[in-house]
Amino acid sequence: MGKVTGFLEIDRRDRRYAPASDRVRHYKEFVIPLSEEATRDQAARCMDCGIPYCHNGCPVNNQIPDFNDLVYHADWQEASINLHSTNNFPEFTGRLCPAPCEASCTLNIEDTPVTIKTIECAIVDRAWDNGWIKPQPAARSTGNSVAIVGSGPAGLACAQQLARAGHEVHVYEKNAKPGGLLRYGIPDFKMEKRHIDRRVEQMIAEGVTFHCNVKVGVDVTTDKLLADHDALVLAGGSEQPRDLPVPGRDLRGVHYAMDFLPQQNRRVSHEPIGTNEPILASGKHVVVIGGGDTGSDCIGTSVRQGALSVTQLEIMPQPPVKENKLLNWPDWPLKLRTSSSHEEGATREFAVSTVEFADNGAGAVKSLRCVHVDDKFKPIPGSEFDLKADLVLLAMGFVQPVHDEMLNSLGVEYDARGNVKADTRHYKSNVDKVYTCGDMRRGQSLIVWAIREGRQTARAIDLDLMGTTDLPS
């Protein structure tokens, strides 16, 4: 424990954002890091609890009190080693994770949790700046080969762990570059793609081979992958979006969020946007349907593209501004969360259901017919209203992995929600040699869960192939 009385003497302080008027002019990250001294002070606030509830909140099992103590004592390199022992990509989670560890922090009982996410990000950024993060190629080869389909956080974590165990690893990605939704779904203003690029370079140096622009089941058959490799990992994510089947759904201007966001990411990285029509919010009244992180990303992107107005609709009632700590802590609370994108200029409406998309007479959307709903999602009579819209983005979550050529040809079994079925011990599907992890197995979830499952799947495969394993669980 760094400083016994630190949590009594030092107030919580977190990273700040650049002013909204400045940051909406570009797609770069805009979080202002704490100074080294301020970060050490925040680490000193860790209480080193007898029962560290932050461990329960962190799916990758980061040793949070340990790296806080190391940061307080300015042993940054050892803190990096500690952090990487449980998390392959702290620079991803330090930018994108909602920090359930902080919700579980004992100090959160008073709304002043340790700034764990900020400290984590500071550790890994300093490690990169000082050249402490280097490739870790295996000392020997096992002679086994593993194919991984999907290069999101689950696939990348699984690939890196297996490569370090000495296996030959081939990652197949349908897009032009590795990263999955990290690259094509997360806007650059939340995480610049250089962070992915340098991790991919590290993994290539560790022996991982990436095959991009390859759609498994179309460009290469699953039979070939099973014949060429000793194990096949399905880590393709959950990409089947939830639709809104109401009148007017087929009008021009109504799009899924994941048709909109990847286009802008490709523009930023100077990639072709593909064969789909360009989707731009410039000069339009934008309505985002869905109140989660994807909806928030649509807001920030629309504002940067020059939307005239942005409105976000959520069918759930507005949650409380402050949760009941005695009821919720140390679990993740349901409360009103305002993202940086919300602060940039969006109107938020809760307990609203969309009834119909109205036609402008030329086959394009011009407005939404909406109604307020009660706590059972039943329409409230007389509460109908119209909302002007030139662009509607459906961001209502994802229901399951896409049941495409790959999954159909493999004949994998699905669970009740349509995910590829496997347990959390062996991560095996019903098909011999086929494993699955991340959102493809558990459904839409957090980046930390994806990394955890990728690591655990790598351990399960290493154990099956070798009869023993040194990989962490």
C-alpha positions as CSV (number, residue, x, y, z in Angstrom):
1,M,0.0,0.0,0.0
2,G,1.6,3.2,-1.2
3,K,0.3,5.8,1.3
4,V,-1.8,4.6,4.2
5,T,-3.7,7.9,4.6
6,G,-3.7,8.8,0.8
7,F,-7.4,8.3,0.4
8,L,-8.1,10.7,3.2
9,E,-5.7,13.4,2.1
10,I,-6.0,13.4,-1.7
11,D,-9.2,14.2,-3.7
12,R,-10.1,12.3,-6.7
13,R,-8.9,13.8,-9.9
14,D,-9.3,12.5,-13.5
15,R,-8.3,13.2,-17.0
16,R,-10.0,16.2,-18.7
17,Y,-11.3,16.7,-22.2
18,A,-10.2,19.4,-24.6
19,P,-13.0,22.0,-25.1
20,A,-15.9,20.7,-27.3
21,S,-15.6,23.7,-29.6
22,D,-12.0,22.5,-30.4
23,R,-12.3,18.7,-30.5
24,V,-15.3,18.6,-32.8
25,R,-13.1,20.0,-35.6
26,H,-11.1,16.8,-35.9
27,Y,-11.1,13.0,-35.3
28,K,-8.1,12.8,-33.0
29,E,-8.1,11.8,-29.4
30,F,-8.9,14.7,-27.1
31,V,-8.3,13.4,-23.6
32,I,-5.7,15.4,-21.6
33,P,-3.6,13.0,-19.5
34,L,-2.7,13.8,-15.9
35,S,0.8,14.8,-15.1
36,E,3.2,12.2,-13.6
37,E,2.9,13.7,-10.2
38,A,-0.9,13.9,-10.3
39,T,-1.1,10.2,-11.5
40,R,1.1,9.1,-8.6
41,D,-1.1,11.1,-6.2
42,Q,-4.2,9.3,-7.6
43,A,-2.5,5.9,-7.2
44,A,-1.8,6.8,-3.6
45,R,-5.5,6.9,-2.9
46,C,-5.8,3.1,-3.3
47,M,-6.8,1.7,0.1
48,D,-5.3,-1.8,-0.5
49,C,-8.6,-3.1,0.8
50,G,-8.6,-6.4,2.7
51,I,-11.1,-7.6,0.0
52,P,-10.2,-5.7,-3.2
53,Y,-13.7,-5.5,-4.8
54,C,-12.0,-3.9,-7.9
55,H,-10.8,-7.4,-8.7
56,N,-14.4,-8.6,-8.9
57,G,-15.3,-5.7,-11.2
58,C,-12.4,-6.3,-13.6
59,P,-13.0,-9.2,-16.0
60,V,-9.3,-9.5,-16.9
61,N,-8.4,-9.8,-13.2
62,N,-6.0,-6.9,-13.2
63,Q,-3.9,-6.7,-10.0
64,I,-5.1,-3.2,-9.4
65,P,-3.8,-2.5,-5.8
66,D,-0.4,-3.9,-6.9
67,F,0.1,-1.6,-9.9
68,N,-1.3,1.4,-8.0
69,D,1.4,0.8,-5.4
70,L,4.1,0.5,-8.0
71,V,3.0,3.8,-9.7
72,Y,3.0,5.5,-6.3
73,H,6.6,4.4,-5.8
74,A,7.5,5.5,-9.4
75,D,8.4,2.0,-10.5
76,W,6.6,2.4,-13.8
77,Q,8.4,-0.4,-15.7
78,E,7.5,-3.0,-13.0
79,A,3.9,-1.6,-13.1
80,S,3.8,-2.2,-16.9
81,I,5.0,-5.8,-16.4
82,N,2.3,-6.3,-13.7
83,L,-0.4,-4.8,-15.9
84,H,0.6,-6.9,-19.0
85,S,0.6,-10.1,-17.0
86,T,-3.3,-10.0,-17.0
87,N,-4.1,-7.7,-20.0
88,N,-2.6,-7.9,-23.4
89,F,-3.8,-4.5,-24.5
90,P,-4.1,-2.0,-21.7
91,E,-4.0,0.9,-24.1
92,F,-7.2,-0.3,-25.6
93,T,-9.0,-0.8,-22.3
94,G,-7.5,2.4,-20.8
95,R,-9.3,4.3,-23.5
96,L,-12.5,2.2,-24.2
97,C,-13.4,0.2,-21.1
98,P,-16.3,1.7,-19.0
99,A,-14.2,0.8,-15.9
100,P,-16.4,-1.6,-13.9
101,C,-13.4,-1.8,-11.6
102,E,-14.0,1.8,-10.5
103,A,-17.7,1.1,-9.9
104,S,-16.5,-1.7,-7.5
105,C,-13.9,0.4,-5.8
106,T,-14.5,0.8,-2.1
107,L,-14.1,4.5,-2.4
108,N,-17.0,4.6,-4.8
109,I,-19.3,4.3,-1.8
110,E,-18.6,8.0,-1.5
111,D,-18.5,8.6,-5.3
112,T,-14.8,9.1,-5.3
113,P,-13.3,5.8,-6.7
114,V,-9.6,5.5,-7.5
115,T,-9.0,6.6,-11.1
116,I,-8.0,3.1,-12.1
117,K,-8.6,3.4,-15.8
118,T,-6.6,6.6,-16.0
119,I,-3.7,5.0,-14.1
120,E,-3.8,2.0,-16.4
121,C,-3.6,4.1,-19.5
122,A,-0.8,6.2,-18.0
123,I,1.2,3.0,-17.3
124,V,1.0,1.5,-20.8
125,D,1.5,4.9,-22.6
126,R,4.7,5.4,-20.6
127,A,5.8,1.9,-21.3
128,W,5.4,2.5,-25.1
129,D,7.2,5.9,-24.9
130,N,10.1,4.3,-23.1
131,G,10.5,1.3,-25.3
132,W,9.6,-1.2,-22.6
133,I,7.1,-3.1,-24.7
134,K,8.9,-5.4,-27.0
135,P,8.0,-8.6,-29.0
136,Q,8.1,-11.7,-26.9
137,P,8.6,-14.5,-29.4
138,A,8.5,-18.1,-28.1
139,A,11.7,-19.8,-27.3
140,R,10.6,-22.9,-29.2
141,S,8.0,-24.1,-31.6
142,T,5.5,-26.7,-30.7
143,G,4.9,-27.7,-34.3
144,N,1.1,-27.0,-33.9
145,S,-0.9,-24.6,-36.0
146,V,-4.0,-22.6,-35.0
147,A,-6.3,-20.6,-37.2
148,I,-8.2,-17.7,-35.6
149,V,-11.1,-16.1,-37.5
150,G,-11.6,-12.4,-36.5
151,S,-9.0,-9.9,-35.3
152,G,-11.0,-8.0,-32.7
153,P,-9.8,-7.9,-29.1
154,A,-10.8,-11.6,-28.5
155,G,-9.0,-12.8,-31.6
156,L,-5.9,-10.7,-31.0
157,A,-5.6,-11.7,-27.4
158,C,-6.0,-15.4,-28.2
159,A,-3.4,-15.1,-31.1
160,Q,-0.8,-13.4,-29.0
161,Q,-1.1,-15.9,-26.1
162,L,-0.9,-18.9,-28.5
163,A,2.1,-17.4,-30.4
164,R,4.0,-16.8,-27.1
165,A,3.3,-20.4,-26.2
166,G,5.1,-21.5,-29.4
167,H,2.2,-22.3,-31.7
168,E,2.0,-21.2,-35.3
169,V,-0.9,-18.7,-35.5
170,H,-2.8,-17.5,-38.5
171,V,-5.4,-14.8,-38.1
172,Y,-8.1,-14.4,-40.8
173,E,-9.7,-11.0,-41.1
174,K,-12.4,-10.1,-43.6
175,N,-11.5,-6.4,-43.6
176,A,-8.4,-4.7,-45.1
177,K,-6.6,-4.3,-41.8
178,P,-6.7,-6.1,-38.4
179,G,-8.6,-4.8,-35.4
180,G,-12.3,-5.7,-36.0
181,L,-14.6,-3.3,-34.4
182,L,-11.7,-1.7,-32.6
183,R,-10.6,-0.4,-36.0
184,Y,-13.9,-0.1,-37.9
185,G,-16.5,0.5,-35.2
186,I,-14.8,2.7,-32.6
187,P,-14.3,6.3,-33.8
188,D,-10.8,7.6,-34.0
189,F,-11.6,10.4,-31.5
190,K,-12.0,7.6,-28.9
191,M,-9.0,5.6,-30.0
192,E,-6.6,6.4,-32.7
193,K,-5.7,3.4,-34.9
194,R,-2.0,3.8,-34.4
195,H,-2.5,1.9,-31.1
196,I,-3.8,-1.1,-33.0
197,D,-1.0,-0.8,-35.6
198,R,1.8,-1.0,-33.2
199,R,0.3,-4.0,-31.4
200,V,-0.1,-5.8,-34.8
201,E,3.6,-5.0,-35.5
202,Q,4.5,-6.5,-32.2
203,M,2.4,-9.7,-32.9
204,I,3.9,-10.1,-36.3
205,A,7.4,-10.0,-34.7
206,E,6.1,-12.7,-32.3
207,G,5.2,-14.9,-35.3
208,V,1.6,-14.2,-35.9
209,T,0.5,-14.2,-39.5
210,F,-2.4,-12.0,-40.6
211,H,-4.5,-12.8,-43.6
212,C,-6.6,-9.7,-44.4
213,N,-9.4,-9.3,-47.0
214,V,-10.2,-12.9,-46.5
215,K,-13.8,-13.9,-45.7
216,V,-13.8,-17.4,-44.3
217,G,-16.5,-19.6,-45.9
218,V,-16.2,-17.6,-49.1
219,D,-12.5,-16.9,-49.9
220,V,-11.3,-19.9,-48.0
221,T,-13.4,-22.8,-46.9
222,T,-13.7,-24.0,-43.3
223,D,-12.8,-27.5,-44.5
224,K,-9.4,-26.2,-45.6
225,L,-8.8,-24.4,-42.4
226,L,-9.7,-27.5,-40.4
227,A,-7.4,-29.6,-42.6
228,D,-4.5,-27.2,-42.4
229,H,-4.6,-26.4,-38.7
230,D,-4.8,-28.3,-35.4
231,A,-7.4,-25.9,-34.0
232,L,-9.8,-23.3,-35.3
233,V,-11.0,-20.4,-33.2
234,L,-14.2,-18.5,-34.0
235,A,-13.7,-14.9,-32.7
236,G,-15.7,-13.0,-35.2
237,G,-17.9,-11.0,-32.9
238,S,-21.6,-10.4,-32.7
239,E,-22.5,-8.4,-35.8
240,Q,-26.1,-9.0,-36.5
241,P,-27.8,-5.6,-35.6
242,R,-31.2,-5.4,-34.0
243,D,-33.6,-4.0,-36.6
244,L,-36.6,-1.7,-36.3
245,P,-39.3,-3.3,-38.5
246,V,-41.8,-0.4,-38.7
247,P,-43.4,1.2,-41.7
248,G,-40.9,3.2,-43.8
249,R,-37.9,1.2,-42.6
250,D,-36.8,0.8,-46.3
251,L,-36.7,4.5,-47.0
252,R,-33.4,6.1,-48.0
253,G,-31.6,7.7,-45.1
254,V,-32.4,4.9,-42.6
255,H,-29.2,3.0,-41.9
256,Y,-27.6,0.7,-39.3
257,A,-25.0,2.4,-37.1
258,M,-22.4,-0.1,-38.3
259,D,-23.0,1.0,-41.9
260,F,-22.3,4.6,-40.9
261,L,-19.4,4.4,-38.4
262,P,-17.0,2.2,-40.4
263,Q,-17.3,4.6,-43.4
264,Q,-15.9,7.5,-41.4
265,N,-13.1,5.4,-39.9
266,R,-12.1,4.4,-43.4
267,R,-12.1,8.0,-44.5
268,V,-9.8,8.9,-41.6
269,S,-7.4,6.1,-42.5
270,H,-7.6,6.9,-46.2
271,E,-9.2,3.5,-47.1
272,P,-11.9,3.1,-49.7
273,I,-15.3,3.2,-48.1
274,G,-16.5,0.3,-50.1
275,T,-19.3,-0.2,-52.6
276,N,-22.0,1.1,-50.3
277,E,-23.4,4.6,-50.8
278,P,-21.7,7.3,-48.8
279,I,-23.6,8.0,-45.6
280,L,-22.9,11.5,-44.3
281,A,-24.6,13.6,-41.6
282,S,-23.4,16.9,-43.1
283,G,-26.2,19.5,-43.2
284,K,-28.8,17.0,-42.0
285,H,-31.1,16.6,-39.0
286,V,-29.9,13.3,-37.5
287,V,-31.8,10.9,-35.2
288,V,-30.0,8.2,-33.4
289,I,-32.2,5.4,-32.1
290,G,-30.5,3.6,-29.2
291,G,-29.0,5.0,-26.1
292,G,-25.8,2.9,-25.7
293,D,-22.1,3.4,-26.6
294,T,-22.7,2.9,-30.3
295,G,-25.4,5.5,-30.3
296,S,-23.0,7.9,-28.5
297,D,-20.4,7.2,-31.2
298,C,-22.9,8.1,-33.9
299,I,-23.6,11.4,-32.1
300,G,-19.9,12.4,-32.0
301,T,-19.3,11.4,-35.6
302,S,-22.4,13.2,-36.8
303,V,-21.4,16.4,-35.0
304,R,-18.0,16.3,-36.6
305,Q,-19.5,15.8,-40.0
306,G,-21.5,19.0,-39.6
307,A,-25.0,17.8,-38.7
308,L,-27.6,20.5,-38.3
309,S,-29.1,18.8,-35.2
310,V,-28.6,15.4,-33.5
311,T,-31.3,13.7,-31.4
312,Q,-30.9,10.5,-29.5
313,L,-33.9,8.3,-28.7
314,E,-33.9,5.6,-26.0
315,I,-36.9,3.4,-25.3
316,M,-35.9,2.8,-21.7
317,P,-36.9,5.4,-19.1
318,Q,-34.3,7.9,-18.0
319,P,-32.2,6.3,-15.3
320,P,-31.5,8.1,-12.0
321,V,-28.6,10.6,-11.9
322,K,-27.2,8.9,-8.8
323,E,-27.6,5.2,-7.9
324,N,-28.4,3.8,-4.5
325,K,-25.0,2.7,-3.3
326,L,-26.3,0.5,-0.5
327,L,-28.4,-1.4,-3.1
328,N,-25.9,-1.5,-6.0
329,W,-22.3,-1.4,-4.8
330,P,-20.0,-3.1,-5.7
331,D,-22.0,-4.2,-8.9
332,W,-22.3,-2.1,-12.0
333,P,-25.0,0.5,-11.4
334,L,-27.8,1.6,-13.7
335,K,-27.5,5.4,-13.7
336,L,-27.6,8.3,-16.2
337,R,-24.3,8.4,-18.0
338,T,-23.3,11.4,-20.1
339,S,-20.5,10.8,-22.7
340,S,-18.2,13.3,-24.3
341,S,-20.3,13.0,-27.4
342,H,-23.5,14.0,-25.6
343,E,-21.7,17.1,-24.3
344,E,-20.9,18.1,-27.9
345,G,-24.5,18.9,-28.7
346,A,-27.2,16.3,-28.7
347,T,-30.8,16.2,-27.5
348,R,-31.6,13.1,-25.5
349,E,-35.2,11.7,-25.3
350,F,-36.0,8.8,-23.0
351,A,-39.0,6.4,-22.9
352,V,-39.7,7.0,-26.6
353,S,-40.7,4.4,-29.3
354,T,-40.5,5.0,-33.0
355,V,-43.8,4.1,-34.7
356,E,-43.1,5.0,-38.3
357,F,-40.6,6.6,-40.7
358,A,-42.4,9.2,-42.9
359,D,-41.6,9.5,-46.7
360,N,-40.6,12.9,-48.2
361,G,-42.4,11.9,-51.4
362,A,-39.2,10.9,-53.2
363,G,-38.4,7.7,-51.3
364,A,-36.3,9.2,-48.5
365,V,-37.0,9.7,-44.9
366,K,-38.2,13.2,-43.7
367,S,-39.4,12.6,-40.2
368,L,-40.2,10.0,-37.5
369,R,-43.6,9.4,-35.9
370,C,-42.8,8.7,-32.2
371,V,-44.7,8.0,-29.0
372,H,-43.8,8.1,-25.4
373,V,-44.1,4.7,-23.5
374,D,-44.7,3.7,-19.9
375,D,-42.4,1.5,-17.8
376,K,-43.8,-1.6,-19.6
377,F,-43.1,-0.1,-23.0
378,K,-46.8,0.4,-23.8
379,P,-47.6,3.5,-25.8
380,I,-49.1,6.4,-23.7
381,P,-52.2,7.7,-25.5
382,G,-52.0,11.3,-26.7
383,S,-48.2,11.4,-26.4
384,E,-47.5,11.1,-30.1
385,F,-45.1,13.5,-31.7
386,D,-43.2,14.0,-35.0
387,L,-39.4,14.5,-35.2
388,K,-37.7,15.9,-38.3
389,A,-35.0,13.6,-39.7
390,D,-33.0,13.5,-42.9
391,L,-30.7,10.7,-41.5
392,V,-31.7,7.9,-39.1
393,L,-29.1,5.7,-37.5
394,L,-30.2,2.5,-35.8
395,A,-27.9,1.8,-32.9
396,M,-30.0,-0.6,-30.8
397,G,-27.4,-3.3,-30.2
398,F,-26.5,-6.6,-31.7
399,V,-28.5,-9.8,-31.3
400,Q,-26.1,-12.5,-32.4
401,P,-23.2,-13.4,-34.7
402,V,-24.1,-13.4,-38.4
403,H,-25.1,-16.9,-39.3
404,D,-23.2,-16.8,-42.6
405,E,-21.3,-19.2,-44.8
406,M,-18.7,-19.9,-42.2
407,L,-20.9,-20.9,-39.4
408,N,-23.4,-22.7,-41.6
409,S,-20.6,-24.8,-43.3
410,L,-19.2,-25.7,-39.9
411,G,-22.5,-26.8,-38.5
412,V,-21.9,-25.3,-35.1
413,E,-24.6,-25.5,-32.4
414,Y,-26.1,-22.2,-31.2
415,D,-27.4,-21.3,-27.7
416,A,-30.9,-19.9,-27.1
417,R,-29.8,-16.4,-28.2
418,G,-28.1,-17.5,-31.5
419,N,-24.5,-17.4,-30.2
420,V,-22.1,-20.2,-30.9
421,K,-22.5,-22.5,-28.0
422,A,-19.5,-23.3,-25.8
423,D,-18.7,-23.3,-22.0
424,T,-16.3,-21.0,-20.2
425,R,-13.9,-23.7,-19.2
426,H,-12.9,-25.4,-22.5
427,Y,-14.4,-22.9,-25.0
428,K,-15.1,-25.8,-27.4
429,S,-18.0,-25.9,-29.8
430,N,-19.8,-29.1,-30.7
431,V,-17.5,-29.4,-33.7
432,D,-14.2,-31.2,-33.2
433,K,-11.1,-28.8,-33.2
434,V,-13.4,-25.7,-33.2
435,Y,-13.3,-23.2,-30.3
436,T,-15.1,-19.9,-29.9
437,C,-14.7,-16.8,-27.7
438,G,-15.6,-13.2,-27.3
439,D,-18.9,-11.8,-28.5
440,M,-19.4,-14.7,-30.9
441,R,-19.8,-16.9,-27.9
442,R,-21.2,-14.6,-25.1
443,G,-23.1,-12.1,-27.2
444,Q,-22.6,-8.3,-27.3
445,S,-20.3,-7.4,-24.5
446,L,-17.3,-5.3,-23.3
447,I,-13.7,-5.2,-24.6
448,V,-12.4,-6.5,-21.3
449,W,-14.6,-9.6,-21.6
450,A,-13.4,-10.2,-25.1
451,I,-9.7,-10.0,-24.0
452,R,-10.5,-12.3,-21.0
453,E,-12.1,-14.9,-23.2
454,G,-9.4,-14.7,-25.9
455,R,-6.8,-15.4,-23.2
456,Q,-8.7,-18.2,-21.6
457,T,-9.4,-19.9,-25.0
458,A,-5.7,-19.8,-25.8
459,R,-5.0,-21.5,-22.5
460,A,-7.6,-24.2,-23.3
461,I,-6.2,-24.8,-26.7
462,D,-2.6,-25.0,-25.4
463,L,-3.7,-27.5,-22.8
464,D,-5.6,-29.6,-25.3
465,L,-2.7,-29.6,-27.8
466,M,0.2,-30.0,-25.4
467,G,-1.4,-31.8,-22.4
468,T,-0.1,-29.1,-20.1
469,T,0.1,-25.3,-20.2
470,D,1.9,-22.4,-18.6
471,L,-0.6,-19.8,-20.0
472,P,-2.5,-17.9,-17.3
473,S,-6.2,-18.5,-16.9
